[in-house]
């Protein structure tokens, strides 16, 4: 039986790849990861506010549904992606654990969205367009 949370919070989450491998440098891997995010978002597991897929990590901004917590959402995302990618990417994909930051207020929310959107540019990956601000993904965001 799922435990209902009393409050709904938004979180900025970073998940790294195993041994910082550039797993998402391959477009097929990045696109499959985004499809996994959208699948769990569409299933009502969380609201997806933003994301950036970097070669060796992902940044996401989500609000778990009332019957989910961040650990469960990360488990779904990592496990769902690993299952979907197992034929094209055998072996370890993810570093154990994740980093999460609970969003405190609207200013923090906007700062985290900006951080996520600007992360590829800060890492000199301007052509790496697997971010929520790319035209092909904007319409899929829960704002």
N, C-alpha and C positions, 0 to 999 in steps of 0.2 A: 504494500500500500504506500503510495507516494505521500510525502509530508508536504503540506502547503506552507510556503513561507509567508510571513506577515507583511514584509515589505518587498517591493520590486526595485532592484538596483541595476545600474548599468556598469559594465566592466570593460576596461581596456585589457586585452590579453595578448601575450606574446608566447608563441610556441616555436621552439627551435628544432632544427633537423639534427639527426644523429651525427655526432662529430662535426657539426657545422658544414656538412656536405651540401653542395649547391644543387640540391634535389629539384628545386623549382626553377632552375635555369632553363629546363626543357619546357617549352610552351604547353605540351600535352599534360604535363604534371600540374602546372599552374592552373590550367583550365579545368582539369578534373577536380582539383581542390576547391575551386570556386563553385563548381557544380555541387560538390558535397555540402558546402556552406548553404547554398540556395535550397538544397533538398531538406536539410534540417530546419532551416528558416520556414520553408513552406509547410513543413509538418508541425509547425507551431512550437518547436522546442525553444526558440529564442527569436528576438527581433534583431536584425542585422543592421547596424547603423553605419559601419564603415569597415574597410579591410585594405591591407596592402600585402601582397604576396612578394616576398623578397627571395632571392636565390636560396638562402639558408635559414629562413624563418618566415613566420606569418604574424601579422598584427591584425587583430580584429576588435571591433567595438560592438558588444552585444548586450542585450537585456534578456536574461533567461526568463522563460515563462514562469508563472507562479508555482508550478509543480517541478521545476528544475533548479539546480544550483550550478555555479560556474564549473565545478569539478565534473559534474555529469555532462554538461555541454561540451567541455574539452574532450572528455572521454568519447562522446558521440562523434565529434569532429575528427579526432585522431584515428579512432577505430574505424569509422566509416570510410575515411580516406584510405587508410592502410588496406582495408578489405577490397575497395574498388581498384586500388593500384597494384595489388599483389602480383599480377601477371606481368605488368610492364616494369615493375620495380621490386624485384625480390630482395629480401634482406631488411634490415632495420631502416626505418624512415625517420622516426622521431627520437629526440632527446627525451629522457624521462622528465616528467613534471612540466610546469609552465609558470609564467609570471602573470600575475593579475593585479590590476589597480582599480579599486572601486571609485567610480565617478562621484565627486562630492556635490557638484552643482552645475548649472548651465555653462558657466565660464570654463570649468574643468572639462566638460563634455566637448565644447568647441575647441579647446586646446588639444585634447586627445585626437579629435578628428583631423585637425590641422597637422599634428605630428604624424599621424598615419598617412595622410595624403602627401606630405612632403618628404617622407622617409626615402623613397627611391631617389629623389633629387639630391638629398644630403649624402647618399651613398654613391653618387655619380652614376645612377642607373636611370637616367631620364627616358631612355627608350624602353624600359621595363614597365609596361603599362597595365599591370595586373593590380589596379587600385580602384577603389570605389568611385573616384572622380573621373575615371575614363568614361567616355561617352557611352560605350556599350554596357556599362554596369550601373550608371546613375539611376535608371528607372527601377532598379531592383532593391534600392535602399529603403529602410524603414526610418524615415526622418521624423 
